């Protein structure tokens, strides 16, 4: 032992030496990328580099080291920005993606999706010189009001999902069936036509939606068709932001949904699913290795 480090003696060259760990920055980055992109198990990586599976596991479980959560490899320019958050078992992943570039620009590991975090991320991008032509999101309340100067597009697909949750895929009531038929036209219509169809639907079913039922136990009255009313209110609240992209985006980059980011989330989760049971720090390392590639 010398300086608390194990030394070895070579019988062939008669010299003493110390083993150097597999710890250079490039080597460490290579291990993480191979674990993430190469889909190698810890045992396979350990065999390849002459280490045990336990050693590889301990290394991957150490503190997270990465250069940052901002993609500095792309020159700031005008973009269509999509923001959304997906959740893993131990944390949430908030991503800011340039839809027209098909590149992720910024990400945060978060506990909960908050407008404050979205505001922080957008301000960071603006400070870096990015020009946001339009902001697209799933319609989290208040998000569209954070930056009044940036046009806001509510994801049309998310609204379709919201309405479906209220009235189901196969509504039994005629009012629900007609409302679902109108929602199917959403992606192929314009604001004026959609507003007209929704207005006509409401006129037809206004009395029906106003019906109330008395609770025998409490004597209070509640709306009989509450879920259809909730679906209608969700549509009315969202209409002002449903067709923003028509006004501000050319046809070649027209985007009215967050599907680009939703598709990326599915891709990322399929990559991480190979390493089920990984710790939070290991998962974040994997995300860092994949998210800007």
N, C-alpha and C positions, 0 to 999 in steps of 0.2 A: 504493500500500500504506500502511495505517495500523495500527499495533499488530499488524503481521504479518497483517492481514486485507485481502483484495482489496476495493478501492473502485471504484465506477462513477460516471460523470458523465452526467446526463440533459440532452440538448441542448434539450429542450422547456422544462423548468422551471429549468434551469441550476443544479441542486443535485447534490451528491455523496451517494452512499448505498452501503450494504452489503446484500448478499443475506442474508436470514435463512433458516437451514436448516429443513428439515421435521422439527423436533425437539422440539416441545412434547409434554409427557406424553400429552395426550389424542390428539394426532395420531399419536404412536408407537403407542399402544394400538390406534388405529383401523386402522393398517396391519397390525398383527399379526392382529387379529380378521378383517380382510378376507381376509388370506392363509389363515387357518385355516377360518373359517366360510363365507366367500364362494367358496372354492375357486378364487380367482384365481391365475393364474400370476404370476411375478415380472415378466415383460414387460408383462402387462396392468395390474398395479398401477403399474408405472413410468410407463406411458403416461398413466394416469389422474391421477397427481400431478405429472407433468412431470419425471420422473426417469428415468435409464437403468436397464435391468435389472441392470447391474453394481452400481449404487448400492443398489438394493433388496436384492440378495444380500448385499452387504457389511453393510448395516444388520441384516438378519436373522441374520447370522453373528456379530454382536458378543456381548459378555457378556450373560448372561441377567439381565433385570431384571423382578421381579414382587413383589407385595406379600407373598406368603407361600403356603404350601402347605396352609393351614387355611381351611376355608369358614366365615367369620365372619358370613355373611348369615342363618344359621338360628339360632333360639333353642334352646339346649340343652334336651333333653327325653328321655323314655324311648324307646329305639330297639332294633331288631334289627340288630346289627352284622355285616356280612359283610366279611371281609378276604381278599385274594388278591393275587398278583403275576403280571403278564404280562411278556413280554420282547420288546424291539425289538432291532434289530441291534447297537446300541451300549450299551444299558443296559436295566435292568428297571424296571417301574413298579408300585409297591406302593400299593394303594388301600384305604381304609377307607370303606365305604358303608353308609348307613342304608337297609336293605331296605324297611322300612315307609314311609319318606319318599320312596324312589326318588331319593335325593340322595347325592352323594359328599361326604364331610366332610373328608377328609385324604388327602394323597398324598406319596410320596417317590420320587425317582429313585434307584435302588439298583443295585449291581453284582450282588448275590446276595440271594436271599430268606433272611432269618434271623429266628429267634425274638426276638433282641434288638431288631431293628427293629420287629417287631410289638408287642413289649412297650412300647417307647418311644411308639409311636403311640397305643396303647390308654390308656396312662397320661396322655398329653397330653389325650385326649378326656375322660377321667374328671376331670382337673384343670380342664377348662373347664366342667364341670357336667353332662356327658352321663351318663345312666343306662342302662347296657347290660343289657337284659333277658335277652338270649341272644347268644352269639358263634357264628357259623357260619364254617367254614373247610374247606379241602380235606383236612385231616387231617395236616398237617405234624407229624412226631413232636415231642412235647413242648409243642406250642402250647396244647393244652387244659388243661395243668397250670400255665400261667403265672399264671392268675387263678382260684384254686379257688372263689372266691365267685361267679363268673360261669358260668352253665350253658353247656356247650359242645356244639354240634351238628356232627357230621362230615357233610360233604356226601354225600348218598346217591348222587348221580350220579357223583361221583369214585370212590366205592367200586365202582360198577358198571363204570366204565372200567378200574380196576385189575384186577378179576377178568377182564374181557374180554382184557386184555393177556396174562394168564397162560394162559387156556384157549382164546383166539381166539373169533371170532364164530360159527364153525362147528366146534365141537370134534368130533373123531372118536371119542373114547372115550365110552362110555355115562355114566360118572361125570361127565365134563365137561358132557355134554348136560343131565343132571339138575340139576347145580349152576347152570347158566345159566338153566334154567327157574325155579329158586327166586329167582334174582336179578331176574328180570323181575317177580316179585310184590312186590319190595321197596317200591315207591312206593305200593302199595295195601294194605299190611298193617300190623300192629302188632308191637311188640317180642316179645311172648309167642309169637305164631304164627311169626314169623321164626326165633326161637331154636329152636322145636320142629322146624321143617322142616330147619334146618341140623343139629340134633342127630340126627334120623332119617337124614339123608343120611350123616353121619359113621359112624353105627353100621353102616349097610349096606356102606360102602366102607372101613372101618377096616383090614381085612386087605390089601385092594388097595393102599391108601396106604402100607402098611408094607413093601411089596415092595422088595427091593434088587437091584441088578445089580453084578456084579464087573467092575472095570476090568482087562482082561487084561494091560495094560502095567504097571500099578502094583500090582495086587493089592488095591486098596482097593475098598470097596463104597459105592455111592451109591444114594439112593432112585430107583427106576425112574420114578416119576411125580412128579418134583420140582415141576413147574409147577402141577399141580393141588393139591399140598400147600401151595405158596406162596399160592395163591388162597384156600384154606381158612383158613390162618393169618391172612391179611389180614382176612377176614371176622370171625374170632373176636376179633381185637384191637380191631376197630372197633365191634362190637355194642353195648358200653356207651354209645356216643355217637351211635348211629344214630337214635334216636327221642326225643331230648331235647326237641325242639320240641313233641311231643304234651303234655308235662307243663307247659310254661311259656308256650306261645303260644295265644291265642284263634284260632279258625278263620279269622277275617277277615285275620289277618296270619301265618297258618301258613306256615312256610318251612323246608324240609329240605335245600335245595341252595344253591349259590353261583351259580345260573343268572342271577340279576339282575345280578351283577357280570360274569359271563362274557359275557353279552349286551352289556353296556356296552363291554367290551374289544373285542369284534368291531366295534361301531359306531365306536369311537375309531380303531382301526387302519384302517378303511375311509376315514376322514377324512384320516389321515396318509399313506395310500397315494397320494393325489393328488399329494403332494409327495415322491415317491421321490428318494432321494439327498441329502435335506436333512441338514445337520450335526446333531450331538447338541444343541448349544445352540439351534438353530432348532426342532428337534423338541420340546424341553422348553418353549419359548415357545408353540408350538402347543398342547401339552397344557394349559398354564396357561390359555390362552384358551378351551379347550373343556370342561375337566373339571368346572367348577362351573356351567356354563350349563344 
